[in-house]
Amino acid sequence: MIEFTPGGQQVAVGYSDGEIQIFDAVEGRHERSFRIPSGALFDLHYAPDGTLITLATGSQLRLLDPATGDVVRSFQPAAPLRNFAVTPNGESIVAGCDDGRIVKVSLSTGELTLIGQHGRAITTVTVSPNGRFAATAASDPIVNLWNIDVPAPPVGLVGAGSPPRQLVFSGDSLRLASAGLESGILLWNLEPDRIGVLEKRIASVSSAKALLFDRTARNAFVAGLNAFVHRIDLATGAMSPMTSHAADGSVRDIALSSDGLMLAAIARDGIVTLIQVAPDSSNAVRHREIRPDGALKPGPRTVPQPPPAAEPGREL
């Protein structure tokens, strides 16, 4: 798990064993580490005010001060939460549950509101930037689109072929992208008169571990292809590598700063790669690596070919 702060100055990396590491994205250094009080870490996101929100074993939802790791507020909603996304106003989260429920949880009171039922355990959930919709996926090939505030059956987006592992909205909330083990990248239109229309399938992309739109929504960043991060031109399907990672670690997750000009990747070996992104083309301008011991390794301006497969490591 990796996330930028709202201002893009820092990056948080979370591990399943409960450790959280904070990195300075400007200076390129490790700042501090702390652990959640108990439980395995399931998910981690920043709220708009900079509070760090974590979800751990037993639906333990905690709001942390990222400067100290202290718990500011905690809740344990009566639902088996598995993953979540923060609403743009920061007032609540939308969470997916092991029993298939989609719920909204207030971050001030812990009050739980049912949005709907997917039918199977939710594997991923995301919220649109305009705060109107949530998209969910489970162990079936259907993506469900929910109105967060208006009770109604979901719009089912059919055509993935295999269960989607990643979902992401474009910045204008008018497109949704999904990626799965075998389905490639699918682009769905969410304009009011074309909502749910499958626009495009990029079949050449498979086994995506993370998926993000760039700032223009003309490209996507994908992690998991040959242990690298790639930029995908969504019009042509052309791919170009964004990272050059050593053979001892495959990329597990990526995050994009709010201005879209910095991409961060976390590898299985704990190395964080910070990638400066060109504003127009979204190509990699330069990158540098921060190793687990805090050592900074400047990267080359050009990106070499992918290395061999990675060794296993700690889950992120």
C-alpha positions as CSV (number, residue, x, y, z in Angstrom):
1,M,0.0,0.0,0.0
2,I,1.3,3.4,-0.9
3,E,-0.4,6.9,-0.7
4,F,0.6,10.5,-1.2
5,T,-0.4,13.2,1.3
6,P,-3.0,15.6,-0.2
7,G,-0.3,18.1,-0.9
8,G,2.1,15.6,-2.4
9,Q,4.9,16.4,0.0
10,Q,5.0,13.0,1.7
11,V,4.3,9.3,0.9
12,A,3.1,6.7,3.3
13,V,3.8,3.0,2.8
14,G,1.8,0.4,4.7
15,Y,2.7,-3.2,5.3
16,S,0.4,-6.1,6.2
17,D,2.2,-6.6,9.5
18,G,1.0,-3.1,10.6
19,E,4.2,-1.1,10.0
20,I,3.7,2.3,8.3
21,Q,6.7,4.2,6.8
22,I,6.6,7.9,6.0
23,F,8.9,9.3,3.2
24,D,9.6,12.9,2.2
25,A,8.8,13.0,-1.5
26,V,10.5,16.3,-2.0
27,E,13.9,15.6,-0.4
28,G,13.6,11.8,-1.2
29,R,14.3,10.4,2.3
30,H,12.8,8.2,4.9
31,E,11.3,10.3,7.8
32,R,9.9,7.9,10.3
33,S,8.1,4.6,10.9
34,F,5.4,3.5,13.4
35,R,3.0,0.7,13.8
36,I,-0.8,0.5,14.2
37,P,-1.7,-0.6,17.8
38,S,-2.9,-4.0,16.8
39,G,-4.0,-6.2,13.9
40,A,-2.9,-6.8,10.4
41,L,-3.2,-3.8,8.1
42,F,-5.8,-4.2,5.3
43,D,-5.9,-0.7,3.8
44,L,-4.6,2.8,4.1
45,H,-5.6,6.2,2.7
46,Y,-5.2,9.9,3.5
47,A,-8.1,12.1,4.3
48,P,-8.2,15.5,2.6
49,D,-7.0,17.2,5.9
50,G,-3.9,15.0,6.0
51,T,-5.2,12.5,8.6
52,L,-4.0,9.0,7.9
53,I,-6.9,6.4,7.9
54,T,-6.1,2.7,8.4
55,L,-8.2,-0.4,8.4
56,A,-7.0,-3.5,10.3
57,T,-8.1,-6.9,11.4
58,G,-11.6,-7.0,13.0
59,S,-12.8,-3.9,11.2
60,Q,-10.6,-1.7,13.3
61,L,-10.9,1.7,11.6
62,R,-8.4,4.3,13.0
63,L,-7.6,7.9,12.2
64,L,-3.9,8.5,12.9
65,D,-1.7,11.6,13.3
66,P,0.9,10.9,10.6
67,A,3.5,13.1,12.4
68,T,3.4,10.8,15.5
69,G,1.4,7.7,14.6
70,D,-0.9,8.5,17.5
71,V,-4.6,7.4,17.2
72,V,-6.8,10.5,16.9
73,R,-10.1,8.6,16.7
74,S,-11.1,4.9,16.2
75,F,-14.2,3.0,15.4
76,Q,-15.2,-0.7,15.0
77,P,-18.2,-0.7,12.7
78,A,-20.6,-3.7,12.9
79,A,-19.6,-4.9,9.5
80,P,-16.7,-7.1,8.2
81,L,-14.8,-4.3,6.4
82,R,-12.1,-5.4,4.0
83,N,-11.2,-2.3,1.9
84,F,-12.3,1.3,1.6
85,A,-12.0,4.6,-0.2
86,V,-12.4,8.1,1.2
87,T,-15.1,10.5,0.0
88,P,-13.7,13.8,-1.5
89,N,-15.1,15.9,1.4
90,G,-13.4,13.7,3.9
91,E,-16.5,13.2,6.0
92,S,-16.8,9.5,5.4
93,I,-15.4,6.4,3.8
94,V,-17.1,3.9,1.5
95,A,-16.1,0.4,2.4
96,G,-16.4,-3.1,0.9
97,C,-17.2,-6.0,3.2
98,D,-16.4,-9.7,3.2
99,D,-20.2,-10.4,3.2
100,G,-20.7,-8.4,0.0
101,R,-22.2,-5.3,1.6
102,I,-21.2,-1.8,0.5
103,V,-21.4,0.7,3.4
104,K,-20.7,4.3,4.2
105,V,-19.0,5.0,7.5
106,S,-18.9,8.5,9.1
107,L,-15.4,9.5,10.2
108,S,-16.8,11.7,13.0
109,T,-19.3,9.3,14.6
110,G,-18.6,5.9,13.1
111,E,-22.2,5.6,12.0
112,L,-22.7,3.0,9.3
113,T,-25.1,3.4,6.4
114,L,-25.9,0.6,3.9
115,I,-25.4,1.5,0.3
116,G,-26.1,-1.9,-1.2
117,Q,-25.2,-5.5,-1.6
118,H,-22.8,-6.7,-4.3
119,G,-23.4,-10.4,-3.6
120,R,-19.9,-11.6,-3.0
121,A,-16.9,-10.5,-0.9
122,I,-15.7,-7.1,-2.2
123,T,-12.2,-7.1,-3.5
124,T,-11.8,-3.5,-4.5
125,V,-13.8,-0.2,-4.1
126,T,-13.2,3.3,-5.3
127,V,-15.1,6.6,-5.1
128,S,-15.5,9.1,-7.9
129,P,-13.7,12.5,-7.5
130,N,-17.1,14.3,-7.6
131,G,-18.3,12.2,-4.7
132,R,-21.4,10.9,-6.4
133,F,-20.5,7.3,-7.2
134,A,-18.7,4.3,-5.8
135,A,-17.5,1.4,-8.0
136,T,-17.0,-2.1,-6.6
137,A,-15.7,-5.4,-7.8
138,A,-15.8,-8.9,-6.3
139,S,-14.9,-12.4,-7.3
140,D,-17.2,-12.3,-10.3
141,P,-16.7,-10.4,-13.6
142,I,-19.3,-7.7,-12.8
143,V,-18.4,-4.1,-11.9
144,N,-21.2,-2.4,-9.9
145,L,-21.6,1.4,-10.0
146,W,-23.5,2.8,-6.9
147,N,-25.0,6.2,-6.2
148,I,-23.5,6.9,-2.7
149,D,-26.3,9.2,-1.4
150,V,-29.4,8.0,-3.3
151,P,-30.6,4.4,-2.4
152,A,-31.0,2.6,-5.8
153,P,-29.9,-0.6,-7.4
154,P,-26.4,-0.4,-9.0
155,V,-25.6,-0.1,-12.6
156,G,-23.9,-3.3,-13.6
157,L,-21.0,-3.0,-15.9
158,V,-20.7,-6.3,-17.8
159,G,-18.0,-7.3,-20.1
160,A,-14.9,-7.7,-17.9
161,G,-14.7,-11.5,-18.6
162,S,-12.7,-12.1,-15.5
163,P,-12.9,-10.6,-12.0
164,P,-11.5,-7.1,-12.0
165,R,-8.6,-6.5,-9.5
166,Q,-8.4,-2.7,-10.0
167,L,-10.9,0.1,-10.5
168,V,-10.2,3.8,-10.9
169,F,-12.2,6.9,-12.0
170,S,-10.8,9.6,-14.2
171,G,-10.4,13.0,-12.7
172,D,-13.5,14.4,-14.2
173,S,-15.6,11.4,-13.0
174,L,-16.7,10.6,-16.6
175,R,-14.8,7.4,-17.1
176,L,-14.1,4.3,-15.1
177,A,-11.2,1.9,-15.8
178,S,-10.9,-1.7,-14.7
179,A,-8.1,-4.2,-14.9
180,G,-8.0,-7.9,-14.2
181,L,-5.8,-10.9,-14.5
182,E,-7.1,-11.8,-18.0
183,S,-9.4,-9.1,-19.1
184,G,-6.9,-6.3,-19.8
185,I,-7.9,-2.7,-19.3
186,L,-11.5,-1.8,-19.8
187,L,-12.8,1.8,-20.2
188,W,-16.4,2.6,-19.3
189,N,-18.2,5.7,-20.2
190,L,-20.0,7.4,-17.3
191,E,-21.5,10.4,-19.1
192,P,-25.2,10.7,-18.2
193,D,-26.6,9.6,-21.6
194,R,-24.0,6.8,-22.1
195,I,-23.5,5.6,-18.6
196,G,-22.1,2.0,-18.5
197,V,-21.1,1.9,-22.1
198,L,-17.9,-0.1,-22.7
199,E,-15.7,2.2,-24.8
200,K,-12.5,0.3,-25.2
201,R,-10.6,-2.9,-24.2
202,I,-6.9,-3.0,-24.2
203,A,-6.2,-6.7,-24.2
204,S,-2.4,-6.5,-24.2
205,V,-2.4,-5.6,-20.5
206,S,-2.8,-8.4,-18.0
207,S,-1.9,-9.2,-14.3
208,A,-2.2,-5.5,-13.3
209,K,-1.6,-5.0,-9.6
210,A,-2.4,-1.2,-9.6
211,L,-4.0,1.1,-12.1
212,L,-4.3,4.9,-12.2
213,F,-5.3,7.5,-14.8
214,D,-2.8,10.3,-15.5
215,R,-3.8,14.0,-15.1
216,T,-5.1,14.2,-18.7
217,A,-7.1,10.9,-18.6
218,R,-5.4,10.1,-22.0
219,N,-3.0,7.7,-20.4
220,A,-3.0,5.1,-17.6
221,F,-0.2,4.0,-15.3
222,V,-0.1,0.3,-14.6
223,A,2.0,-1.7,-12.1
224,G,2.6,-5.4,-12.4
225,L,3.8,-5.8,-16.0
226,N,7.2,-7.6,-15.9
227,A,7.9,-6.1,-12.4
228,F,7.7,-2.5,-13.8
229,V,5.4,0.5,-14.0
230,H,4.2,1.3,-17.5
231,R,2.4,4.2,-19.1
232,I,-0.4,3.0,-21.4
233,D,-1.7,5.3,-24.2
234,L,-5.4,4.7,-23.9
235,A,-6.1,5.6,-27.5
236,T,-3.5,3.3,-29.1
237,G,-2.7,0.8,-26.3
238,A,1.0,1.6,-26.7
239,M,3.1,0.9,-23.6
240,S,6.3,2.5,-22.3
241,P,8.2,1.8,-19.1
242,M,8.2,4.4,-16.3
243,T,10.6,2.6,-13.9
244,S,13.8,0.6,-14.0
245,H,13.8,-1.6,-11.0
246,A,16.4,-4.0,-9.8
247,A,15.8,-7.8,-10.1
248,D,15.2,-8.2,-6.4
249,G,11.8,-6.6,-6.3
250,S,8.6,-6.4,-8.4
251,V,6.3,-3.3,-8.1
252,R,3.4,-4.0,-5.9
253,D,1.5,-0.7,-5.8
254,I,1.6,2.9,-7.1
255,A,0.3,6.3,-6.1
256,L,0.0,9.6,-8.0
257,S,0.3,13.1,-6.4
258,S,-2.8,15.3,-6.5
259,D,-1.2,17.5,-9.3
260,G,-0.4,14.4,-11.3
261,L,3.3,15.3,-11.6
262,M,4.8,12.7,-9.3
263,L,4.3,9.0,-9.3
264,A,5.4,6.8,-6.5
265,A,5.9,3.0,-6.6
266,I,6.6,0.5,-3.8
267,A,8.4,-2.7,-4.6
268,R,8.3,-6.0,-2.8
269,D,11.8,-5.4,-1.5
270,G,10.7,-2.1,0.2
271,I,12.3,0.3,-2.3
272,V,10.2,3.4,-3.0
273,T,10.7,4.9,-6.5
274,L,9.7,8.5,-7.0
275,I,9.1,9.4,-10.7
276,Q,8.8,12.9,-12.1
277,V,6.0,12.9,-14.7
278,A,6.0,15.2,-17.7
279,P,2.9,17.4,-17.6
280,D,1.8,16.9,-21.2
281,S,3.1,13.5,-22.3
282,S,3.1,11.8,-18.9
283,N,6.4,10.2,-19.7
284,A,9.0,9.7,-17.0
285,V,11.3,12.7,-16.8
286,R,13.6,11.2,-14.1
287,H,13.3,8.9,-11.1
288,R,15.1,8.2,-7.9
289,E,14.9,5.3,-5.4
290,I,14.7,5.5,-1.7
291,R,15.9,2.2,-0.1
292,P,14.5,0.8,3.1
293,D,17.6,2.0,5.0
294,G,16.8,5.6,3.9
295,A,19.6,5.8,1.3
296,L,18.8,7.8,-1.8
297,K,19.8,6.5,-5.2
298,P,19.3,8.9,-8.1
299,G,17.9,7.2,-11.2
300,P,18.8,7.7,-14.8
301,R,16.8,9.9,-17.1
302,T,16.2,7.0,-19.5
303,V,14.5,3.8,-18.5
304,P,16.2,0.4,-19.4
305,Q,14.5,-2.8,-20.3
306,P,12.7,-4.9,-17.6
307,P,14.8,-7.2,-15.4
308,P,14.2,-10.8,-14.5
309,A,11.4,-11.9,-12.1
310,A,11.5,-10.8,-8.5
311,E,12.1,-12.7,-5.3
312,P,9.2,-12.9,-2.8
313,G,9.1,-10.5,0.1
314,R,6.9,-8.9,2.7
315,E,3.3,-8.2,1.6
316,L,2.4,-4.6,0.9
